């Protein structure tokens, strides 16, 4: 399936009736918050909206030839084809000389050239690409309500001592073969490793959808690097999607049902033994917020869900110390962009259970 066929599947999805079989999912329990309410303990103030310069990791000259961008040479060196690197665009938000912490946030996958690509983690709006040319995107606005800008305003990772970047488009395409994914992943890992300084003590990674899978896999590589054993790695995944038919992140074709899924839906996550995926867990902290809605019907594209022992038929919230997972009833796009995708009455609660829940978790660890 290519991007255009995936886009058609997404378009068809909205026109299909809801199918009900095999028993109805349970209703929300009496302890679940009512839609539209906002738990004040999970509220974080917005940061400042920023305009940033997003660069292609490889760019085209006037003759159409490809060249690696300065400071982003690691991507081409990892071996992915230039045509697949060209869509990757990264904005460095803060680049201080002293780097006690690194922060990297990735948007999800863009389905087609005509689809909007806004994201509640990076803060990019739907038309962020309108300023892009063959080299870069000079005027990309990052919404102050986003995870990135809220985090920047907290003071946990001060801009004066924190290197921060966002991937507006990582092109970590779900449909790529494993070898190409590995090449793109290696580019991100080597680029991030090159940002580490002797004073670096923390790395925070966050991503939604395919971006969630990307940061989970980056964390695997960083934790396997013994040179970084003294650096804490924090990971926020928002309905992270890894391809189970490729065993990406250890996922396989057993679905763990979402215990708070809306009635008549079949939300759930592909099972993965995450403990086996992260054998070196010292100073590793991971939190996955998962809904598990299938992104398009009959594609098998849905989030992962961790388990211990044997995969349960229906999941539950998890807290293993190093790994936390909470189930939410929100649709896939609502988890990645809670400010615009849910109905107006539900946006506050969706934000509380996604972006602000992740910030509460992170703040409790720092």
Secondary structure, DSSP 4 states (H G I P E B T S, - for coil): --HHHHHHHHHHHTTSPPP--SSPPPPPPTTSPPTT---GGG-------EEEEEEESEEE-TTS-EEEPTT-HHHHHTT--HHHHTT-EEEEEE--S--SEEEEEE------TTS----TTT-B-TTGGGGB-SSEEEEEEE-TTSHHHHHHHHSTT-GGGEEEEEEEE----TTS-HHHHHHHHHHHHHHHHTT--TT--EEEEEEETHHHHHHHHHHHHHHH-GGGTTSEEEEEEES----GGGTGGG--S-EEEPTTPPTT---EEEEE-HHHH-S--TTEEEEEEE----SSTTS----EEE-SSS--SB---EE-SSEEEEE----HHHHH-TTTSS-GGGHHHHHHHTHHHHHHHHHHH-
